[in-house]
Amino acid sequence: MGGYVLTSHNASSLVIDKLGDQARIQEVTVACFYFDFAVQMEQSPASMLGAVLRQVVVGLEKLPGEIAQAYGDEKHVIGGRGPQLTDIVTMLENTARLKRTFICIDALDECAAEYRAEILESLNRILQRSPGTRVFVTGRPHIEAEVRELLSRRVMALQITPRRDDIIRYLHRRLEKDTRPGAMDRSLKEDILKKIPEDVSEM
């Protein structure tokens, strides 16, 4: 059982790509969710874990009967509200037992604070009851203590910070690909190469 916390959002794409490659070779399922501050109140625990469940189910050869029935039953409820959080967590527990599962969550720090605890508690329950499941989380350092506590301290944390030289090399490559090379003079390029690395290092 385990959860993983990184403090760099950009790192998630590398990990997800690597896991995706592994999923094509081995019998594993990879499900991802990206939090967005702009729509954080819409990304409730039920909608987030429901999205994860849909991805996990896609990786199965056959749709489990309980899931088909749960979604079928809810169609008859006024408004078609969909299964409730406790049902979704139970279904995730059961489906994650069928195949090794990786759940990747990007930018957890952008999740609404009132939702974050419920999501982490749900993930902890899934980890406890589905030993083959692993959770990968990215977020800024201020949520690490909360993640450690709510995932029962089964956490490996890796802090990633940008290096100035890497940022400058990246900016050089981007500037070289400018489709309008005459749009900026040498002075502006020098300002970009000086100012952006300073601002990023502060972040």
N, C-alpha and C positions, 0 to 999 in steps of 0.2 A: 504494500500500500504506500502511496506517496503523492505529494503535491510538489510542484516546482514553481518558484517565484523568481522572475527576473525583473529588473527595474528599467528595462529598455523596451519600448513598444516595437522598435524596428527589428529586434531580435526574434520576434514571434514569427515573422514571415520565413526566416531561415529554418526555424524548427519545424514549422508546419510543412514546408516544402520537403524537408528531410523525412518527416513521418509519412507524408503522402507517397514518397518514393518507396518507403518500406511497406506501406499498405498494398502497393501493387505487386510486391514480391511475396509477402507473407500474409498469413491469415490474421490481419489486424484491421480495426476500424478507427478512423480518425474523424473527429467532429470538432468544429471550430465555431467560436462566437466572438464578435468584435463589439465592444461597448463604444458608444458615441455620446459625448457630453451633450450634444445638441438635441438628442432625443432620449435622454436618460429616463424620463418618467414613463416613456412608452416601453422601455426594456425592463419589464417586470420579471421577477423570478420565474413565473409560469411561462412567459413568452420566451425567455432566454433558454430555459431548460427544455421547453417544448421544441425549440429550434434544434437543440443538440440531439434530442430524441429522434427527430425526423431524419437527421443525418446518420445516426447509428442504425436505424431501421433500414435505410437504403442499402447498407452494407450486408444485410442478411439475405439469405437465399429465399426465405419465406417469411411473410409478415406474421408475427405471433398473434394468435387468436385474441388474446386479451387486449392488444392494442387496437386491432380492427374493431372489436366490439366497443371499446371505450370511445373511440372517435365516432363510430356509428351511432351509439346511444346519444352522444352529445348533439348530434344533428337535430334531434327531436326536441331539444331544450330551446326555449324562446331565445332568439338571438344567436343560437349556435355558439355558445360561449367557449366550448372546448373543454378538455379535461382539466381538473384542478391540479394545483402544484403537488399535493401528496400522491395523486394518481400518477402524475408524470414521473416523479422520483422513483416510485415503485416500479414503473415500467422500465425506467433506465437501469435500475438495479438488475432486473431480470434479463434484459437484453444484453447488458454489458457482461454478464456471466457466460454468454454464448460464444463470445469471441473477444480476444484481448482488445481493449479499447483505450484510446488516448483522447482526452477532452482538452482542447486548447482554448484558453480564454485570454483575449488581448485587451489591454487597457482597463483592467478591473477597477482602477482608481477613478475612472470616469463613470462607473456605475453609481446610481443614486445611493447615498449612505444608508437610507432606510431599507433598501433592497439588498445591499451587499451582505449583511449578516445572514439573511435568509438563504441567499444563494450559497454562501460558504457552508452553512449548516447542512444544506441539501447535498452538496458535493461530499461533505464528510460522511454522510450516511451512505452515499453510493460507494465511496472508497472502502468503508467498513464491510459492506455486504457483497462487494464485487472485487475480490482480491486482485484480479488481473487488470483492473482499471488504473490508469495514471492520469493525473491532472497537471497541465502546464499553464501557468498564469504569468502574465506580465502586468506590471504596474509600478507606479512610483514608490519610493521607499516608505512614505508615511503610512501605507496600508500593511506593511509587512507584519507588524505585531498582531494586527487583527487576523490576518491570514494564518499565522502560526497558531494563534489561540483557537480559532474556529475549525481548523483542520487537525485538531488534536496534536499539534506540534509535529506532525509527520511531514515536515517541510525541508527541502533543500533550497537554500537561497543563493543566488548568484547576482552580484551587482555588476552592471555593465555601464561604463561611462565612455563618452566619445573622446578620442585622442585628437588633439589639434592638427597634427600632421595628416591624419586620415581625412579630416574634414576639408583641409586645404586641397589635398589631392582630388577629392570628390568634386569640389568647386571648380578646380582647373578643368576637369573632364567635362563638366556641364557647360562651362564657358566656351570651351573649344567646339561644342556642338551647337552653339548659338546660330539659329537660322538667319539672324540679321546681324552679321559681324560688325557692321558700321553703326549700330544703334548705340554703342557705348564706347567712350574713349578709354585710354589707358588709366587715367586717374580714377574713373568710376570702378574699373575692374580691381584696382588696388584697394579701394575702399571696401569693396565686397569681400575680397580675400582677407581683409583685416577685421572687419566688423562682425561678419557672420560667425567665424570661429569663436570670437570672444563671447557673443551672445549664447551660442550653443553650449559652451563650457559652463556658463553660469546656470543654464537650465539643468 
